[in-house]
């Protein structure tokens, strides 16, 4: 089976019983952390996809912020191209080419993520993400406190982590400063934020080099996938 084929591991298998403290943890209203949600096999398959995306029509790059400063995180986009602070179909700030389509399997994955995080009372079947920012963090990369507010939709953001662990700082909707909660994210973890926490400030102050578990598919660094509903057409 090639890396581009959807394997039988989607839809997701249950969380392994030996994952410590597996299960949803409410960090703030609408913000839920599910440790170890992706199995090692699922992580390896997604890492293989990442390597294909990174060599795609719009390659992995460090986005330039206003003023010319480049982010330390490198990004490849699916569905819509993101540059600070807007979405476009074509990557005018890179090479002018259209980004890869948003994969159908990722829509299904996003729905399963919301069902796991929010439970049976949430209409996860109505969730249809159409954009993903796939970020690669090396040992020194960080992400400042920011809001995900370039979308025209307030649907939840689904975040998946693979590789080295990190400190994920999840704050409030009013300010980049305290109060915030520091959450340790590991390989395979799911984090969802929506509802009252959809526009909370959040960031990555530190990656923990050398913590990627054997078998996750990534020898070093961290991959983070965030799925969003842009509300655009």
Beta strands, then each sheet from edge to edge (+ up, - down):
strand 1: 23-28
strand 2: 31-35
strand 3: 74-78
strand 4: 81-83
strand 5: 86-88
strand 6: 131-137
strand 7: 143-146
strand 8: 157-163
strand 9: 165-170
strand 10: 181-185
strand 11: 190-193
strand 12: 202-208
strand 13: 222-228
sheet 1: 1+ 2- 11+ 8- 13+ 6- 3+
sheet 2: 4+ 5-
sheet 3: 7+ 12- 9+ 10-
end
